[in-house]
């Protein structure tokens, strides 16, 4: 038995109140968009008898003997029969269509079913017929015009499954639903015919039947076709997508997946927890939005923890570190003023992973890249390939990432990053540590900056083209092997910068 929502009568009255106007307007649209064909015209101009329809087939001549009694809107069909002479009208599902008489022969008519033709599944009063009219009469042929086939997004219920519990199938095009089946190993173990379809045909609600508590699949059967999806009696959360690979504290981080109903917290690589009250779930419990916390710049999976203690790891690594070439765990390779330090929790940056580089100094308008203490140079003769990168990977798909923390505001300059050469040369990447919204420096939190490698490879001679990782990892020039980062002041005002660097690494860009 098929139920509709309690406001069925109101909806039905609304539909019927407007259907004459809608059908009138739609008839105009169908007439304006009627399918036009060209072919040979019949020599006869007057019908000897009323038309006769014997069947419907596709236009493929090889399928001339294969007839059918239903089709989707948008299909081109051949109406077969006799006495299709002096045809006055071709009516599909109650709508008079424009047709080209050149494609009307004595025994066949070729016509396209408009893609926007109303169907009986949405409007039960429609006749599901094809009618051909000539000057001697008309012929009617029963033919089902199908609604779109169904599709399933997910199945939602309070696990574990139990007989009598309410279950909802979410998806779309749930028109003319005949039944819902529960299958195990392709065998039907339960069938439901008592259900409720939402007024937008995007959900089906019913009670779990006897036999519906085993893992398998759920199948929605409609007159237009079937849709199926995996069915788990006690579904486990699935972590399918993480919107950001790199740490940007304060930005919205989105997690997508399935069955987030019992997620209690999100745990980051350094152990920082974001509890449920700070997580924003969508109505389907398939997406979680949260503000990325200020954490130590560590690497690892993001973990969902359920109220039952289950842990589900992200499919990608947050703050990927496989391509690290400098993390200041050892001395050497730096040119410029800076000290190796570790966080002690009492002063910026408060948190960290092992050693990092601390640089603090006044910044003037006129700096000399080779002498100024704010010039940072990093030895990079070791070029480890990041995860997912091979020798054939284009340089355009690779970047340099680094964690950066500024302890006090500075808004009059920028970081100039360049690989090979010196920062005053071009090309170099301009990295602005200022907040684009507030117009002020983002302070007191670790951030991740990613610079495309193609933007910072210098113009000096590299011994040949550098377009792939394989070429880059062995290329040299007069200034190699150094990565330069220099601070440029935008005007003559001197200011003090207090910054921290860690985990310089090659990364594969998304």
C-alpha positions as CSV (number, residue, x, y, z in Angstrom):
1,X,0.0,0.0,0.0
2,X,1.4,3.4,-0.9
3,X,0.8,6.3,1.5
4,X,1.3,10.0,0.7
5,X,2.0,12.7,3.3
6,X,-0.9,14.1,5.4
7,X,-1.2,17.2,3.3
8,X,-2.0,15.1,0.2
9,X,-5.4,16.7,-0.4
10,X,-3.9,20.2,-0.2
11,X,-1.1,19.4,-2.6
12,X,-3.6,17.6,-5.0
13,X,-5.9,20.6,-5.0
14,X,-3.0,22.9,-5.7
15,X,-1.8,20.7,-8.5
16,X,-5.3,20.5,-10.0
17,X,-5.9,24.2,-9.6
18,X,-3.0,25.0,-11.8
19,X,-2.8,22.0,-14.1
20,X,-5.0,23.5,-16.8
21,X,-2.9,26.6,-16.9
22,X,0.3,24.5,-16.7
23,X,-0.8,22.1,-19.4
24,X,-1.8,25.0,-21.7
25,X,1.6,26.6,-21.2
26,X,3.4,23.3,-21.6
27,X,1.5,22.6,-24.8
28,X,2.9,25.9,-26.2
29,X,6.4,24.9,-25.1
30,X,6.0,21.4,-26.7
31,X,4.7,22.9,-29.9
32,X,7.7,25.3,-30.0
33,X,10.2,22.6,-29.3
34,X,8.6,19.8,-31.4
35,X,11.0,17.5,-33.1
36,X,11.4,18.2,-36.8
37,X,12.5,15.7,-39.3
38,X,12.9,15.4,-43.1
39,X,12.0,12.5,-45.3
40,X,10.0,11.4,-48.3
41,X,6.3,12.5,-48.3
42,X,3.5,10.0,-49.0
43,X,1.8,10.3,-52.4
44,X,-1.6,9.9,-50.8
45,X,-3.4,13.0,-49.6
46,X,-6.8,11.6,-48.5
47,X,-7.2,8.8,-46.0
48,X,-9.4,5.9,-47.0
49,X,-10.1,4.8,-43.4
50,X,-9.3,5.8,-39.8
51,X,-5.7,5.1,-38.8
52,X,-4.6,1.9,-37.1
53,X,-1.7,1.6,-34.6
54,X,-0.1,-1.8,-34.4
55,X,3.0,-1.1,-32.4
56,X,5.9,1.1,-31.5
57,X,9.6,0.5,-32.2
58,X,13.0,2.3,-32.2
59,X,14.2,4.0,-35.4
60,X,17.0,1.5,-35.9
61,X,16.0,-0.6,-39.0
62,X,17.7,-3.7,-37.6
63,X,15.1,-3.6,-34.7
64,X,12.1,-3.2,-37.0
65,X,10.5,-6.3,-35.5
66,X,11.3,-5.4,-31.8
67,X,8.4,-3.4,-30.5
68,X,7.8,-2.1,-27.0
69,X,5.0,-0.5,-24.9
70,X,6.9,2.0,-22.8
71,X,9.7,4.6,-23.1
72,X,11.4,7.5,-21.4
73,X,10.8,11.1,-22.5
74,X,13.5,12.1,-24.9
75,X,13.3,8.9,-26.9
76,X,12.7,9.0,-30.7
77,X,10.1,6.3,-31.7
78,X,8.5,4.9,-34.8
79,X,4.7,4.5,-34.6
80,X,3.7,1.5,-36.8
81,X,0.3,0.8,-38.3
82,X,-1.8,1.8,-41.3
83,X,-3.7,4.6,-42.9
84,X,-1.4,7.3,-41.6
85,X,-2.6,9.5,-44.5
86,X,-3.6,13.2,-44.1
87,X,-2.6,13.0,-40.4
88,X,-4.1,15.9,-38.5
89,X,-2.6,15.3,-35.1
90,X,-0.2,13.1,-33.1
91,X,-1.1,13.2,-29.4
92,X,1.3,11.8,-26.7
93,X,-0.1,11.4,-23.2
94,X,-2.8,13.9,-24.0
95,X,-0.6,16.5,-25.5
96,X,-0.9,17.5,-29.2
97,X,2.7,17.6,-30.6
98,X,4.0,19.4,-33.6
99,X,5.3,17.0,-36.2
100,X,6.8,17.2,-39.7
101,X,4.4,15.6,-42.3
102,X,7.5,14.7,-44.4
103,X,8.2,12.0,-41.8
104,X,4.7,10.6,-41.9
105,X,4.4,7.6,-44.2
106,X,1.3,5.4,-44.8
107,X,2.5,2.7,-42.4
108,X,4.8,4.7,-40.0
109,X,5.4,8.0,-38.2
110,X,8.7,9.0,-36.7
111,X,8.4,11.4,-33.8
112,X,10.4,12.4,-30.7
113,X,9.0,12.1,-27.2
114,X,9.8,15.6,-25.7
115,X,12.1,15.4,-22.7
116,X,9.7,17.6,-20.7
117,X,6.5,15.5,-21.4
118,X,4.4,15.1,-18.2
119,X,4.1,11.5,-17.1
120,X,1.4,9.6,-15.3
121,X,3.7,8.8,-12.3
122,X,3.5,12.5,-11.4
123,X,0.0,13.3,-12.8
124,X,-2.3,10.2,-12.4
125,X,-5.0,11.6,-14.6
126,X,-2.8,11.4,-17.7
127,X,-3.9,8.6,-20.1
128,X,-0.6,6.9,-21.1
129,X,-1.7,6.7,-24.7
130,X,-0.5,7.5,-28.2
131,X,-3.3,8.9,-30.5
132,X,-3.1,9.4,-34.2
133,X,-5.8,11.5,-35.9
134,X,-6.6,11.7,-39.7
135,X,-9.6,13.1,-41.6
136,X,-11.5,9.8,-41.2
137,X,-11.0,9.3,-37.4
138,X,-8.4,8.4,-34.8
139,X,-6.5,5.4,-33.3
140,X,-5.5,5.1,-29.7
141,X,-2.6,2.8,-28.4
142,X,-1.8,2.2,-24.8
143,X,1.8,3.3,-24.2
144,X,3.5,4.0,-20.9
145,X,5.6,7.2,-20.7
146,X,8.1,6.6,-17.9
147,X,9.3,8.9,-15.2
148,X,13.1,9.1,-14.6
149,X,14.7,6.0,-13.0
150,X,15.3,6.3,-9.2
151,X,18.6,6.8,-7.5
152,X,19.7,6.3,-3.9
153,X,22.0,8.6,-1.9
154,X,22.0,6.8,1.4
155,X,19.9,4.8,3.9
156,X,19.4,6.3,7.3
157,X,18.2,4.8,10.6
158,X,19.2,4.5,14.2
159,X,21.6,1.5,14.3
160,X,21.5,-1.3,15.0
161,X,18.7,-2.4,12.7
162,X,15.7,-4.0,14.4
163,X,12.3,-5.1,13.2
164,X,9.8,-2.2,13.5
165,X,12.4,0.6,13.5
166,X,11.8,3.5,11.1
167,X,14.2,3.6,8.2
168,X,14.5,6.3,5.5
169,X,15.9,6.0,2.0
170,X,17.2,9.3,0.7
171,X,17.8,9.9,-3.0
172,X,15.6,11.1,-5.9
173,X,13.1,10.3,-8.6
174,X,11.1,8.0,-6.4
175,X,8.1,8.0,-8.8
176,X,5.6,5.2,-9.0
177,X,7.4,3.1,-6.4
178,X,6.2,-0.5,-6.4
179,X,8.2,-2.1,-3.6
180,X,11.4,-2.1,-1.6
181,X,13.4,-5.3,-1.4
182,X,16.0,-6.5,1.1
183,X,18.5,-8.8,-0.6
184,X,21.3,-11.0,0.7
185,X,23.6,-12.6,-1.9
186,X,21.1,-11.6,-4.6
187,X,18.3,-13.4,-2.8
188,X,15.2,-11.4,-1.7
189,X,14.9,-12.0,2.0
190,X,12.2,-9.3,2.7
191,X,9.8,-7.1,0.7
192,X,8.0,-3.9,1.7
193,X,4.9,-2.5,0.0
194,X,3.7,-0.3,2.9
195,X,5.7,2.9,2.7
196,X,5.5,6.7,2.5
197,X,7.0,8.7,-0.4
198,X,7.9,12.3,0.4
199,X,6.1,15.0,-1.6
200,X,9.3,15.9,-3.4
201,X,9.9,12.3,-4.4
202,X,13.3,12.4,-2.7
203,X,12.7,10.1,0.3
204,X,10.9,6.9,1.2
205,X,10.1,6.0,4.8
206,X,8.9,2.7,6.2
207,X,9.5,0.2,9.0
208,X,12.2,-2.4,9.0
209,X,10.5,-5.7,8.2
210,X,11.2,-9.3,9.3
211,X,14.3,-10.4,7.4
212,X,15.5,-6.8,7.1
213,X,18.2,-7.0,9.8
214,X,20.9,-8.7,7.8
215,X,23.7,-7.1,5.9
216,X,23.1,-7.0,2.1
217,X,21.5,-4.5,-0.1
218,X,18.3,-2.5,-0.4
219,X,16.5,-2.2,-3.8
220,X,13.9,0.4,-4.7
221,X,11.7,-0.9,-7.5
222,X,9.7,1.5,-9.6
223,X,7.9,1.2,-12.9
224,X,10.9,3.0,-14.5
225,X,13.6,0.8,-13.1
226,X,15.5,-0.1,-10.0
227,X,18.1,1.5,-7.7
228,X,20.1,-0.4,-5.1
229,X,22.7,0.4,-2.4
230,X,24.6,-1.5,0.2
231,X,22.8,-2.0,3.5
232,X,24.5,-2.5,6.8
233,X,22.5,-3.5,9.8
234,X,24.9,-1.8,12.1
235,X,26.7,0.8,9.9
236,X,30.1,2.1,10.8
237,X,31.1,5.7,10.1
238,X,33.0,6.2,6.8
239,X,35.6,9.0,6.4
240,X,35.6,9.9,2.7
241,X,36.9,13.4,2.3
242,X,38.9,16.1,4.1
243,X,38.7,19.6,2.6
244,X,42.2,20.8,3.5
245,X,45.5,19.0,3.5
246,X,47.4,21.7,5.4
247,X,47.0,23.4,8.7
248,X,45.2,26.8,8.5
249,X,43.9,27.5,12.1
250,X,40.6,29.3,12.2
251,X,39.5,28.3,8.7
252,X,36.5,26.0,8.2
253,X,37.5,22.4,7.8
254,X,34.9,20.1,6.1
255,X,34.8,16.3,6.6
256,X,32.5,14.3,4.4
257,X,31.5,10.6,4.6
258,X,28.6,8.5,5.9
259,X,27.0,7.5,9.2
260,X,28.3,10.4,11.4
261,X,25.3,9.9,13.8
262,X,27.4,8.9,16.8
263,X,30.6,10.9,16.2
264,X,31.6,12.5,19.5
265,X,34.8,14.3,18.6
266,X,37.5,15.0,16.0
267,X,41.1,14.4,17.0
268,X,44.1,16.0,15.2
269,X,47.6,14.6,14.8
270,X,49.0,16.4,17.9
271,X,46.1,15.0,20.1
272,X,44.1,18.2,20.0
273,X,40.4,17.4,20.3
274,X,37.3,19.2,18.9
275,X,34.3,18.1,20.8
276,X,30.8,17.5,19.5
277,X,29.4,20.8,20.7
278,X,31.9,22.5,18.3
279,X,31.0,20.3,15.4
280,X,28.3,21.3,12.9
281,X,26.5,18.3,11.3
282,X,24.3,18.5,8.2
283,X,20.8,17.0,8.3
284,X,21.9,13.8,6.8
285,X,24.9,13.3,9.1
286,X,27.1,13.0,6.1
287,X,29.1,16.2,6.6
288,X,30.9,17.9,9.5
289,X,32.1,21.5,9.5
290,X,34.5,22.7,12.2
291,X,37.1,25.4,12.7
292,X,40.6,24.1,12.3
293,X,42.3,24.4,15.7
294,X,45.7,25.9,16.5
295,X,47.8,22.9,16.9
296,X,51.5,21.9,16.8
297,X,52.5,21.5,13.2
298,X,52.5,17.7,13.2
299,X,51.6,15.2,10.5
300,X,49.1,12.3,10.6
301,X,45.5,11.3,10.0
302,X,42.5,13.3,11.4
303,X,40.5,10.8,13.5
304,X,36.7,10.6,14.1
305,X,35.9,9.1,17.5
306,X,32.4,7.7,18.2
307,X,30.6,7.6,21.5
308,X,31.4,3.9,21.6
309,X,35.1,4.5,21.3
310,X,35.5,3.5,17.6
311,X,38.2,5.5,15.7
312,X,38.0,6.2,12.0
313,X,41.0,7.7,10.3
314,X,41.0,10.2,7.4
315,X,41.9,8.7,4.0
316,X,44.6,11.3,3.6
317,X,47.4,12.6,5.8
318,X,46.8,16.0,7.4
319,X,50.0,18.2,7.1
320,X,51.7,15.6,4.9
321,X,55.4,15.5,5.8
322,X,56.8,12.8,3.5
323,X,58.8,15.4,1.5
324,X,60.4,17.3,4.4
325,X,63.9,18.6,3.5
326,X,64.3,21.0,6.5
327,X,62.9,20.8,10.0
328,X,65.8,22.1,12.1
329,X,66.2,18.9,14.1
330,X,69.9,19.3,13.3
331,X,72.3,22.2,12.8
332,X,73.6,23.5,9.5
333,X,72.5,24.7,6.1
334,X,71.2,28.1,7.3
335,X,72.5,31.5,6.3
336,X,71.1,34.4,8.2
337,X,70.1,35.2,11.8
338,X,68.1,32.5,13.5
339,X,68.2,30.1,16.4
340,X,67.0,26.6,16.9
341,X,64.4,26.4,19.7
342,X,61.7,24.2,21.1
343,X,58.3,25.3,22.5
344,X,58.0,25.4,26.3
345,X,54.3,26.5,26.5
346,X,55.2,29.9,28.2
347,X,56.0,32.1,25.1
348,X,55.3,32.0,21.4
349,X,54.8,29.8,19.6
350,X,53.7,27.8,22.7
351,X,53.4,24.5,20.8
352,X,55.6,22.8,18.3
353,X,57.0,19.5,17.2
354,X,60.7,19.2,18.0
355,X,62.9,22.0,16.9
356,X,62.0,25.0,14.8
357,X,63.8,28.1,13.6
358,X,63.2,31.4,15.5
359,X,64.1,34.7,13.8
360,X,63.5,38.2,15.3
361,X,64.9,41.4,14.0
362,X,64.0,44.9,12.9
363,X,62.9,45.1,9.2
364,X,64.0,48.1,7.2
365,X,62.9,49.2,3.8
366,X,66.3,48.6,2.1
367,X,67.6,45.2,2.8
368,X,70.6,43.5,1.3
369,X,69.8,39.9,0.5
370,X,73.4,38.8,1.1
371,X,74.0,40.5,4.5
372,X,70.7,41.3,6.1
373,X,70.0,39.2,9.2
374,X,66.4,38.6,8.0
375,X,67.5,36.7,4.9
376,X,66.8,33.0,5.5
377,X,68.6,30.5,3.3
378,X,68.0,26.8,3.6
379,X,70.3,24.1,2.1
380,X,68.2,21.7,0.0
381,X,70.6,19.4,-1.7
382,X,68.4,16.6,-0.3
383,X,65.2,16.6,-2.3
384,X,62.9,13.8,-1.1
385,X,59.9,13.1,-3.3
386,X,56.6,13.7,-1.5
387,X,53.9,11.1,-1.4
388,X,52.3,10.6,-4.8
389,X,55.1,12.1,-6.8
390,X,57.2,10.2,-9.4
391,X,59.9,11.3,-11.8
392,X,57.3,12.0,-14.4
393,X,55.1,14.2,-12.2
394,X,55.0,17.8,-13.8
395,X,56.5,20.6,-11.7
396,X,53.1,22.3,-12.0
397,X,51.7,19.6,-9.6
398,X,54.4,20.1,-6.9
399,X,54.8,22.8,-4.3
400,X,56.9,23.8,-1.4
401,X,55.1,24.0,1.9
402,X,56.2,25.4,5.3
403,X,54.8,26.0,8.7
404,X,55.0,29.6,9.7
405,X,54.2,31.4,13.0
406,X,54.4,35.2,13.6
407,X,54.5,36.4,17.2
408,X,53.6,40.0,16.6
409,X,51.8,41.9,13.8
410,X,53.7,43.2,10.8
411,X,51.7,44.6,7.9
412,X,54.3,46.5,5.8
413,X,56.0,43.7,4.0
414,X,55.9,40.2,2.6
415,X,57.9,37.1,2.3
416,X,59.8,36.5,-1.0
417,X,60.4,32.8,-1.7
418,X,62.7,31.6,-4.4
419,X,64.5,28.4,-5.2
420,X,67.9,29.1,-6.7
421,X,69.2,32.6,-7.4
422,X,68.4,35.2,-4.8
423,X,65.1,36.6,-3.6
424,X,65.6,39.9,-5.5
425,X,65.6,38.0,-8.8
426,X,62.5,36.9,-10.6
427,X,60.6,34.8,-10.6
428,X,59.8,34.6,-6.9
429,X,56.6,34.0,-5.0
430,X,55.1,36.7,-2.9
431,X,53.7,35.3,0.3
432,X,51.6,37.7,2.3
433,X,51.2,36.7,6.0
434,X,48.4,39.2,6.4
435,X,44.8,38.3,7.1
436,X,42.9,39.1,3.8
437,X,39.6,39.8,5.7
438,X,40.8,41.7,8.7
439,X,43.6,43.5,6.9
440,X,46.1,42.7,9.7
441,X,48.7,40.2,10.4
442,X,47.6,36.7,11.6
443,X,49.5,36.3,14.8
444,X,50.0,33.6,17.4
445,X,49.1,30.5,15.4
446,X,50.9,28.1,13.2
447,X,49.8,28.2,9.6
448,X,50.8,26.3,6.5
449,X,51.8,28.1,3.3
450,X,52.0,26.3,0.0
451,X,54.0,27.8,-2.9
452,X,53.8,26.2,-6.3
453,X,57.3,25.1,-7.3
454,X,56.8,26.4,-10.9
455,X,56.6,29.9,-9.5
456,X,59.9,29.9,-7.6
457,X,62.4,28.1,-9.8
458,X,64.9,30.7,-10.7
459,X,65.9,32.1,-14.1
460,X,69.6,31.1,-13.8
461,X,70.9,28.2,-15.9
462,X,69.7,24.9,-14.7
463,X,71.6,22.8,-17.3
464,X,68.4,22.2,-19.3
465,X,64.6,22.4,-19.0
466,X,63.1,21.7,-15.6
467,X,59.5,20.6,-16.2
468,X,59.2,17.3,-14.2
469,X,60.2,16.1,-10.8
470,X,62.8,13.8,-12.3
471,X,64.6,16.8,-13.9
472,X,64.2,19.1,-10.9
473,X,65.6,16.7,-8.3
474,X,69.1,16.6,-10.0
475,X,69.1,20.1,-11.5
476,X,71.7,22.7,-10.4
477,X,72.6,26.3,-10.9
478,X,75.0,28.8,-9.6
479,X,73.2,29.4,-6.3
480,X,71.8,25.9,-5.7
481,X,71.3,24.2,-3.3
482,X,69.5,27.0,-1.4
483,X,66.0,28.1,-0.8
484,X,65.8,31.8,-0.1
485,X,63.2,33.6,2.0
486,X,63.5,37.4,2.3
487,X,61.4,40.0,4.0
488,X,60.5,43.1,2.0
489,X,59.2,46.2,3.7
490,X,56.6,48.1,1.7
491,X,57.7,51.6,2.9
492,X,60.4,53.2,4.9
493,X,58.9,52.3,8.3
494,X,61.0,50.0,10.3
495,X,59.3,47.3,12.3
496,X,60.3,44.2,14.2
497,X,59.3,40.8,13.0
498,X,59.2,37.8,15.4
499,X,58.7,34.7,13.3
500,X,59.1,30.9,13.5
501,X,59.7,28.4,10.7
502,X,59.3,24.6,10.6
503,X,58.9,21.6,8.3
504,X,59.9,22.9,4.9
505,X,58.8,20.2,2.5
506,X,57.9,19.3,-1.0
507,X,54.2,18.4,-1.5
508,X,52.0,17.2,-4.2
509,X,49.4,19.8,-5.1
510,X,45.7,18.8,-5.1
